[in-house]
Amino acid sequence: MRPSLTRAVVLAAVALLALPAVALAQDEPSLTQTVVELNTTWVMVAAILVMFMQAGFAFLEIGFSRAKNAGAGVAKILTNFSIAAIAYWAVGFALAFGGSGLIAGTEGFFLDVSTNPAKAASQIPLLETYTIAPSALLFFQFVFCAVSLAIVWGTTLERIKYSAYIIYAVIFAAVIYPVLSHWIFGGGWLQVNFGMQDFAGSTVVHLIGATGALAALLLLGPRRGKFGPDGKPRAIPGHSMPLVGLGVLILWLGWFGFNPGSTLGAADGRFAEVALVTNLAAAAGVIGAVATIYALQRTIDIGMAGNGAIAGLVGITAPSGYVAFWAAPIIGLVAGVIVVVGVLAIDKKLDDPVGALSAHGLAGIWGTLSCGLFTSPRLAELNAVGDPGLFYSGSFGQLGAQALGVAVAFLVVFTVSFAVFYVIKKTIGLRVTAEQEDAGLDIVEHGMYGYPEQFIPLPEMGAASSGPLARPSLGETGSPVTAAAAGSPTSRPEEVTA
């Protein structure tokens, strides 16, 4: 065989052997694609944890309600979450992140963008920094919006009309929350021009929700019987502190999606640092609240302990990506003290059944301001927003930027929310009637009871009933009789109260 032919055969054989390897190399994802997939997976896991917080809010609010209003909490959570999902996808996300305008975004309505993060970045500038799928970013930001909306209703338990939920939810999820989050999260004027720091939403999520709650509460008024003839507040205990405790623990768990998820990436492992900071603050919040309520009342109030955890979590939400480990317990401890003092002070004048104004409002303000004290130079540079805090820089500049952001967010949200609730009150009405409030929202608004066996007598429930009104009681002759058989007015469900 000639040498040239031999070389040709050898080269052909090598080429044939190399083809599978070349094809395999072409099938392997690039490093960039791998990073996108890893970050997107983490953001979706975090978003699902935040979504699970809705269950926490449900348990918390149901537990702090009386039994006759327990079912209404379920309907409210499901309705508001669903309305927010559609409104935020259609309009809210675009206003929040669709462009770099100082007031609001203008692109990405109905998420009409490329599925490729690099291509979508021209419409959603945040994707220039964080390489994740646009749909993951929308879902993550939506569940934040849903949490903020859930906070609004804590102050309104047991007396607000169901229709008010629906109207305000649309306006909140489509306009109020998105515009404010753009100013602070999405490249708006507070973030760009003043360097306001809010890593995961002490102001954007929690203060905004609490401010809407305050606007509703001022127009709604207290529950019947909350204040006596002398104007002093009276306790209206919720029906289940175990549900409250379970709700708090679910919220604590969900916060590991809330704060660490706000890194919007997993490739550098930074989310673990944020998770530890978050947990330290929550633990210190419980300790601060328990110590404070014991010092004031010589008792360890279960609700205050739970609100201490929430206040610690709310307080660390803004600085979670800006502060070192040592600062987290300080922030959480102060938040725990604030929530107890706040609940006791507010309860003298306003009826806030779950303590939302303190746990989310006052603690949210403290958490946002704490960035101006504790933000470390390393993390300020890493986030590329604002400057180090007072304890590092000796300057009040960042603290001033934080105070400005708090004031603007409160004034804008309160003004718009008050106007919306005022219109609702003057048109369809904001509050149920006194008779309906006494009967309970379960039966009035939803036609059923959350705990039917406690309210519906035996003849109407059947043999399965075992509630207190279904059990026989002794009549004058000593014979067992039911409430219905005795002709008691409590046999009519609409007249039963709890």
N, C-alpha and C positions, 0 to 999 in steps of 0.2 A: 504494500500500500504506500502511496506517495506521502511524503511528510505533510504536505498541505492538507490532504484529505484526512490524515490522522488527526491533525490539529482541529479540523472542522468537526469531526465526530466527537472529540473530547469536549469541545466548547458547547456543542449541542446537548451532550449529556449533562454537563454542569448547569446549563440553562434550564433543562427539564427538572433537575433536582431542586433548583432554586425557586421555581414557580410557586410551590406551596408556601414557602417561607415568605415570599413577597406578598402573596394573597393574604396570609395571616397577618402580616404587618399592616396591610391596608385595613383589615378588619378591626385592629386594636384601636381603642379610643385614644385620642390625643390627651396630653396632660391637661390642657385647658378644658376639654370636655369632661374629664374626670372630676376636676375641681367644681365645675358647674353642677354636675350630678350629685356630688357629695354635699355641697352647700344647699342645693335645693332639697335634698332629703332631710337635712337637719332642720331647715326652716319649716318644712311641712310637719315634721314631728313636733316642733315647738308650737306651731299653730294649733295642732290638735290638742296639745296640753292646755293652751289658752282657751280653746273652745270648751274643754272639759270644765273650766271655771264656771260656765253657766250652770252646771249642776251644783257647784258650790254656792252660787248666789241663790239658787232655788231652795236648797236646804236651809241656808241662813235666814232667808226672808220668811219661809214657811215656819221655821222654828220660832221666830220672833213674833209671828202672828198668832191670834187666837184660833182655836180649832175650826170655828165657823168660816174662816177666811183662808184655810190651808190650800184648798184646790185652786183658788184664784191665782196663787203664786205660780202654779204650773202653767196655766194658760198664758199668763203675762210673759214668762220667760220664753216660751215657744213662739208666741206671736212676735215679740220684739226681735228675737234672733232672726226669724224668717224675713220680716220686713227689712231689717238692716242688711241682710244678705243681698236682696235684690237691689235696694237703693244704692248700696255702696258699690256694687258691681257696675250698675248703670251709670252713675253720676259721681259718687263720692270719691272713688279712687282717682279718677281723672282730675278732680279739683285738688286733691291732696298731693299727688305725685306726677301728674301729667304735664311736665314742663317746669321751668325755673322762674316763673313770674313771681313778683314780690307778694301779690295778694292771693292768687290761686292758679292752679294748673289749667291748661286749655286743651290737652290732648289725652287720648286713651279712653274715651267714653265707651262703655260696654267692652272694655279691654280690647279695643280694635287696634292691636299692635302685633308685631312679629313675635313668634314664639321663641326666636333666637335672642338671647339677652343682648348680644353685641348690636344687633340691628334695632332692637326695641329701645336701646339706650338713647336714641335721638329723640324719642317721645317721652321716655321715663328716665331722666338724668341719673337717678339713684343707681340704675343698673350699670352705669359707667364705673362705679366703685364696687358694687356688690354683684358678683356674677351668679345670679340665680334665675330660674325661669320666671318670667313675668307673672304667670298665673300663681306661682307660689308666693310672690311678693304681695299680690292682691289679697290672697286668702289670709296671709299673716296679718296684714294691716286691717282687714275686715274684722277679724276676731277681736282686735284691739278696740275697734269702734263698737262692737257688740258689748264688750265689757263696760265701756264708758256709759253706754245707754242703760245697761242693767243697774248701774249705780244710781241713776236718776230716780228710780222708783222706790228705793229703800225708805225714803222719808214719807211716802204717800200711802203706805200700806193701810188696808182695811177701810178706805173711804173714797178712793178716786174711781171715777167711771172708767170702764174698760175702753170706751171709745177714745178717751184722751190718750191712752197708750198709743193707739194706732196713728193718730194725727201727728203727735210729737215725734214718734219714732221715724216717720218718713222725713220730716224736716231735719231732725238731728243727724240721721245717717247720711242724708244726701247733701246737706249744706253746712250745718253748724260744726260738727266734728271735722269733716274734711278740710274746711277752710282754716280752722285753728291749727289742725295738725300740719297743714302746709306751711304755715308761718313758722312753726317750731321744728318739725321733722323733715319737711319736704323742700327745703331751700328757699323758704319765704323770708320776709324782712326781719323777723326777730332772730332767726338763725344766722342769716348772712350779714346783716348790718350791725347787729349788736352781739352776736356770738352767744346767744342764750343756749345753755346746756340742759338737755332733758333726754337722757339716753333711752329710756323706755316708757316714760309717760306719767311722772308724778303730777305734772300739770296737764299734759295733752289728754291723758286718759282719766285720771282720778279727780283732779281739780275741776275739769270741765264737767264731768258727770255730777260731782257734788254741787257745782254752781247751778246746773239745771235743776237739781233736786231742791235747792234753796228757793229758786224762783217758783217752783210748783208749790212748795210747802207754804210760802207766804200767802198765796192766793187760796190755798186749799183749807188751811186752818187745822186745828188739832182734832183728834178723835173725840167722840162724845165721852165725857167722863174723865178726860185726861186731867183737866184742871178743876179743882173744887170751887165752891162759891167764894172762898177767900183768895182765889187765884193761885194757890199753891199746887204744884204738880202732884199727880198720884200715879203710882206704878200700874201699868197694864201689862202683866207678865205674858210672854209668849207661851205657847202650849207645849213646846218641846225643846229643852236645852240640849238633849243628845243630838237632835237634828242640827242645831246651831254649831255644836262642836264638830260634827261631821262636815258641815259646810266649810268651816274654817280650815280644816285639814285638806279638803279638796282644793280650796283656793291656794293654800300654801304650796301644794303639789303643782298646781297650774302655773304658779309664778316662776317655776323653773323653765317654762316655755316663754313666759312673758319677758323676763330680763335677759337670761342667756340667749334666748332666740333673737333678741334685738342686735346681736352681733352679726346676724344675717350671713353667717358662714361658720363652717366647722373645720376648715383646712388648717387653721393656725392654732386650734385648741383654746382660743381665748374664752370661749363660752364657759369652760370649767371655772375659770377665775371669777367670772361674773356670778356663776351659780353659788360659789362659796361666799362671796360678798353678800349675796341675797339671803342666804341661810343664816349667816351671823346676825344680820340686822333683824330678821324675823324673831330669832330666839331672844335677842336683847329686848325686842318690843314686848314680848310676853313678860319677861322679868320686870321691865319697867312698869308695865300696867299693873301687874299683880302687887308689886311693892307699893305703888301709889295708892291703889284702892284699899289696901290693907292699912296703910298709914292714915288714911282719911276716915275709913268706916270700920276698921277692925274685922273685916271679912274679905274673903277671896271670891269676888263676884265672877261667875262663870262667863257671863257675857263680856265683862271687861277684859278677862284673860284672852278671850277670842278676838276682841277688837284690838288688843295689844299686838297680837300676831299680825293682824291685817294692817294696823298702823305702821308697824315696823317694815312690812313689805312695801306699803305705799311710799313710806319715807325713803327707802333705798332704791326705788324704781328710777328716779332721775339720775342719782349719782352712781348707780351700779356699774356703769362702764367708765367712770371717771375717778373713783377713789380707791385708795389702797385698803388692804384688809383691815388695818388697825382702826380706820375711820368708821367701818360698817357697824360695829356694836354701839358706838357712840350715837350714830344717827338713829339706829333702831331703839336704843334706850330712851332717848329724848322723845321720839315719836310715841313710845308707850306711855310716857308721862303725859304728853300733850293730849292723847286721846281720852284718858280718864278725866282730866281736868275739863276738857272740852265738852264731853258728854254731860257731865254734872252741871256745867254752866249753861249749856244750851237747853237742857231739859227744864230749866226754870221758866223759859219763855216759849220754846217751840217744841212741838211733838215730833220727834225723830225716832221712830220705833227701833231702828237698827243701829243708830249712831253713825250714819253715813256722813253727815256733815263734819264730824270730827275725824273719823277713821280715814275718809278719802279726801275731805276738804282741807282741814287743818294739817293733817299729816302730809298731804300733797304739797301744801305751801312750804312746810318745813323741809321736805325732801328736796324741793326745787332750790330753795335758798341755801341748803347745805352744800350744793355744788360750789357756790361762791365762797365757801369756807374751806372745803376739803379736797377740791379737784387737784390731782397731782400733775406736775409738769409733764411727766411721761405720757399720761393718758390724755391730757389736753392736746398734746402734739399728735398722738396717735389718732384721735378722733377728728383732728383738724377743725375743732369748733371751740371758740372762746379761749380763755387764759386760765392759768393756775389759780387756785383759791387763795383766800386771805392768809391762811396759815402757812402757805408756801411763799407767796409773792409779797405779802405785806401790803397789798393793794386792795381797795374796796371796789375796783372796777368790775370784776366778775360778779360780785355780790349785787352790785347795782343793776347789771344786765339781767340777773335772775329776778330781782324784785320788779323790774319793768315788765318782764314777761308774765309774771304772776298777775300783776295789776291789769294788764291789757287783756289777758285771757279771761279773768273774772268779769271785768266790766262788759266786754263784748258778749260773752255767753249769757251773763245774767240779763242784759238788756234784751237780747233777742228771745231768750227763753221766756222771760216774763211777758213779753209782748205776745208770744204764741199762746201761752197758757191763759192770758187775759182774754184773748179773742175766743178761745175755747170756752172759757167760763161764761162769757157774755152771749154765746150762740147756743151751743148744744149742752152746755153745763159741764163743770169740772168734777163735781162731787155728787155722790148718791144722796138720796133723801135720808132723813134721820131714821125713818122706819126701816129703810133698806139697810142702813148701816147696822141697826140693832139685829136684824135678821141674819146678816152676814153676806158677804159678796159671793160666796159659793152658790147659794141658792138664788140670789137676786140676779147676778150677772151670768151665771152658767147653768142654772137649773138643776144643780146636783150638789151634793156635799163631798168634801174631801174625806170626811170620816162619817159616812152615812149611819153607821150603827150607833153613833152617839146622839143622833138627832131624830132619826125616824123610828117611831114606836113599833113594837112587835107585830101588830096586825098588818102593818103595811110593809114590813121587811120580810116576814116569813120566819120559819124555824131557825134560820141561820143567824138571826140577830142575837147579839150578846152584849150590846151597849148598855150604859146605865139607864137609859129611858126604856129599854126593852125588858129589863129585869123586873120581876114582880116585887111589889112592896106590900107590906101588911096593912090591911084596912082596919076599921074599927073592930071588926069581929075577929081579927087575927088571921083571916083568910088572905092568901096572896092574891093581889090584883095588879094589873098593869096600869100604866099611866093612862092608856087609852080607855080601858074599861072603867076607870074611876071618873072618866069625863073631864080629866085635867086639861086645861088649855094648852099644856105643853105637848099634847098629842098632835097639834097642828104644827108641822115643821116650820112654817113661816113665822111662828111666834116664839120659837125656841132660840135662846141666845146662849153664848158661852163666853 
